[in-house]
Every structure is written in structure tokens, then in C-alpha cells.
């Protein structure tokens, strides 16, 4: 008698990028286990963050707005795993849930999309730049305090259209997302992490499951990346210790080299007028502790009131 195929229900947001990520996880599972196409279904779930396009996330509740409904579906057992952009995930997850792993991380850098020109220096004085990220805004203002930076929310295509139509002179997006959507040709310049640190988790696709659901975790274990998980333990440890939210410009990037991990983190004043950085190196086996220690040292370095301001 032929054994029936496993049936996993995978939850995702409905944006083009979210669907790309979901199908990347689905395809990896099918390949790793030799399953037929119907072994993993993709369930689209609309989140609170998808419905908000007219104000900054910090004003609407901060991190978790793109994950809340997916996590509710997990806890209600309507889905078996949820796929997220790692940078959208809160540092403290709901009771009963955990991140079981990540796909191999893509390019972590930010990309600049210009209406005219090929570099940040090409933007004229007072140029209009649209972004929904306080981190990107603060780093832009640090490098170019003359720029007029204002809110630009919405999906990738909407932001690109706003620049093409002349409403903004430029915007910034994650290079990984543009590449995944086949839009890398729209990139005017890729910003070096030496000057422009990414968000914690940028470029990584996270897979979230229920605690104790060992059968699902064992199936997912075949497709996750150990190095990415190590890097994210550092970054998320740092962010958690900083009590990071959408109200504070915080950036961080960990890189794994064999048994060693290096980390660089930064906190900025929202207007870019102040910049605090920390660099740490340590054993990959102690990744989470390294991130927490870096966060504690950063908290001691930053003036009271800046974090969460």
C-alpha cells in the first residue's frame, strides 16, 4: 500500500514578494523530500500591516503588524508553518511559537532607486526621498542632511512607480527583494554596508512553527541554513536587548566565517545627527550571547531617551 504524502499548510502574506518567499520555501521542501506538488499548500492570509498604507508602522503599533494574523493562524492550527521576512518579526514571539530556521540569506544591502542619476551623490540639494523605514531615513539624513525625506508606504511596485512618476526623486528598498522579484535592473546604486547598515534580519526568510510540533520541525530542518541562523541569533539578540521597535533607528549585521562570527550594530538619532556603533567578534557557538552583550554595551553608550524615543 502506498503511503500518502505529507500535507503541510504554509501561511504567507499576499504581496508578490511574500508569495515569492513562500514558494521558495515550498519548492525547497518539495525538492528536499521528493514530494509531489500537492504536498505543500500555500495559504494567503491578509495581515494588519497590509491594510495600512497611509502612516508609518511606528504610529500603528510597530513590529508584528505583518505577522500577527499569520501567528494566530499557526496557534489555531489553520496552518502548519508561516513564512516571513525575518526583518518583520518581533524579537519576542507569541507563547507557543518559535523560528525553526531560515532559508540561505540573500544579499543584505539596501538599494537606491533614482529618477535620474547613478549614486547618492547625484541627488540634487533638497531632493525628495520616500521611505517607510526610520533606519533608512536616519542613515540618509546622516549622509545627506539636505535631503527631504518623507513617508512612502506600499508594495515594491507602488514605490517604484512613485519615483518614476516624479512624486519622489528617489527611494530605497532591500536589494534582496528587488532581485527576487526580477527587478534588479531598477537599481541605480547598491549602498555599501560600511556606510549604510541593513535592518536586523534583512535578506533572510524565516520559517515559524509551533513549539513541540516536532514532525513539522523535522521536515523543515532539511531546508534551513545553519549559518543564517547563527547570524540571526546575534542580530536578534542585539535587537531584543536594545528593546528595538519601529520607533528607533537600529541597524545590525552579523557575518559567519567558519566557527567565528563578527557583528556590527548601530543606533541613530531619527534625524541622523547622532550615530553610535559597536563592533564585536566571537565564537559562533555563543552567537546569541554575543548579540545580547553587544546590545547591553550599546544601551550603556546611547544617551537616555534615544531608544524608543
N, C-alpha and C positions, 0 to 999 in steps of 0.2 A: 504494500500500500504506500503510495507516495505521500510524504509528509507535506502538509500545507505550508506555504511560505509565511514568514513572519509578516505582520501588518503593523507598521508604525505610522502614527498620525503626527505629522510635523506641522507646527504652527508658525506663522510668519505674518508680518505686516504685508500690505498690498502694493507698496511702491515698487517701481521697476528694480531698484537696487536691492530692496528686501527680497523680492522674488528671485533675483539672481543668486543671492546668498543662500536662500532656502533650497533652490535647485542644485546649487553646488554641493550642499550637504547631502541632499537626496541622491545625487549621482555618485558621490563618494561612497555612500552606504551600499548602493546597488552594486557598484564595482567591487568593493571590498568583500561582500558576501556572496557575489554571484547570483543576486536576486533578479527576478523579472521586474518589469517596470511598475507593476501594480503593488509591489510590496511596501512602498512608502507613499502615502498620500500627502499632499500639501494643502493645508487648511489656512485660508486667508482670514485674518482677524483684524478688524479696524481698531486702532488704539486712540487714546485721548490726544496724543501728540499729533496724529494725522489730521485731527479735526481743527487744530489751532494753527492758523497761518498769519494772524494779524498782530501778534505780540511775541516778545521774547519768552523762551521757555522758563526763565527765572521768574517771570511775572505770573506764570501759570502753574507753578509747582516744582519746576526743576527736573532733575533726573528721574527716570521712572515713567515719564509720560508716554514713551514709546514701548514700554514693556509691561505695563500694568495689566492690560486685558489679556495678553499672552500668558502671563504668570497665573492669572485667575483661571484660565482655561487649563493650564497644567494642573493646578491644585484640584480643579473639578474633574480631572481625568477625561476631559474632552479631547485633549491631545497628549502625546507621549513625550514629545520634546519640543522646545521652542528655539528658534534661530534668531539671533540678534546681532546688530553691530555692537561689538564689545564696548565701544565708547559711549553707547546709550545706556549702559547698565549701571544702576546704583551700586555703591560699594557694599551696602548691606541688602541682601536678598530676603524675600519673604521666608518665614519659617517653613521648612519642608522642601525647599528648592536649593539647588546648587548648580554651578557651572561645571559640567563634566569634562569640558575641553574646548579646544579651538581648532579650526582649520589652519593650515600653514598661513602665516601672516603675509600680507601683501605689502607693497611699498607704503611706508608710514608718512610720507611727506605731503605737505599741502601744495596745491596748485593754484596759480594765479591766472585768472581769465580776464584779459583786457579787451576793450573795444578797439583800441589802437595801441600799437607798441609791442615790445617783447620782453619787458622787465619791469620791476617795481619802480626803477629809476625813470622809466618812460612816462609814468603818470604825471600830468602837469600839476602845478601847485593848486591845492584846493579841490582836487579831483574827487568825484563821488564814488565811494566803495560800499557795496552792500554785503552784509554778512549777518548770520544769526548767532555767531559764536563770540562770546566775550573774550575768549582766549585769542582768537584771530584778531579781533578789534584791538585789544591791548597791545599785541605784538606789532600790528600795523602802526598804531599810534606811536609806539616806541621808536620805530624805524623812520616813520614819516608823520610827524605830528601835525603837518599842514593838511593832511587828508580829511575829508568829510566822510565819516563812517556812520552808516545808518542801517537799520534793520532790514534784512531781506530774508524772508522765510519762504518755504515751499520746496517742492521737489527739485531735482537737479535741472531738469529741462526748463522749469519756470525761472530759475535763477539765471541760467544761460540766456534765456530769451530777454530778460530784463536788461542785461548788458548789451545784447545785440540790438535792442530797440532804442538804446541810448538813455534809458532811465538811470542807469549807473555806468560809470566808466570802467568798473572792474568788480569782480567778486572773487572769493576764494572757496575752493572745495577740496575734499580729500582726493588726492591723485588715485588712490586705490579704487574709489567709487567710479570715477570717470573712466578708468581703464576697464573695469568690469562691465560698464555699460557701452563699451566701444566708442567712447567719446574722448579719448586721449588726444585726438587731433585738435580739440578745442582749447588745449592748454597753451597759454602764452609763455609761462615760465614755471619751473618747479623750484620751490623755495627750500634752500638748504637748511637742514636741522640745526646747523651751527647758529643761525640767526632766527629760526622760526621752528620752535619745538612743537611737535604734534600733541594732540589730545591723548590722554591715557587711553590705551586700547585701540587707537586709530589703525585701520588696516586689518584688524582681526575680526573674524566671525566667530561668535560664541554660541555654544550649544548648551542649553539649560534643561535640566531634568529634575524629577522628584528624588529627594533623599530616599534611599532604600529600594529604589526601583533598579535592582542590580541587573536584571535581564536587559533592560534598555541601555544601561551604562556599559555593559559588556559589548553590546552591539556597536555603540558609538565609539568605544575605545579603539576600534580598528581604523578610524579615520582622523583622529585628532593628532596634533603636533606637540611633542614634548617641549621643544624649545620655545614655541609661542606661549605655552602655558607657564613656563618659567619666567619669561619676560613679563607676562601679565600679572603674575604673583607679586613681582616687585612693584610694578606701576600701580596696581590696585591697592597694595599695602600702603604705598605712599599717599595715594588719594584718600584712603579711608582715614589715615592718621591726620591728614590735613582737614578732614571733615569737608571734603570737596563737594561743591554744589555748582549749579549753573550761575551762582551769584558771584563767584570768584574766578578770575582768570588763572587757571592752573594748567601746567603742561608737564609731560614726563615721558621719557623714553628709555627703555631698558634693552640692552643687546646681549645676547648669549654667545659665548665663544668657548665651546667645549664645556669644561666644568666651572667656568668663570662667568660672571655676569657683571656688566657695567650699567650704571644708571645716571641719568641727568634729569633733574627736575627744576621747575621754575614756577614762581608766583609773581604776578604783576599787579600793579595798581590798574584799575579799569581804564584809565586814560594813558597808560603806558609810561607815566612819569617816574615810576619806581619799578625796579626789577631785582629779584632775589633768586639766586641759583645755587644748587647743590649738586655735587658730583660724588658718586660713591662706587666702589668696586668690591666684589666679594664672591663667595662660593655660590654656585648655582643651587646647591642643596639647601642653602639658607636664604633663598630668594625672598620669601615673604618677610622674614625678619629684617633683611636689608632695606626693603621698602618702608617698613614701619619706622625703623631707626632714622632713615632719611627724612621721613615726614616729621618726626619729633624734633629733629635738628632744625628743619625748616621753620617749624612753628616757633621755635625759640628765636629764630633770626628775624622773622617778619614782625613789623610793628603791630601792636594790638589794634583790632578793628579792621584790619585789611582783609583778613579771611572771613568770608561770609558777609562782607560789607555790602 
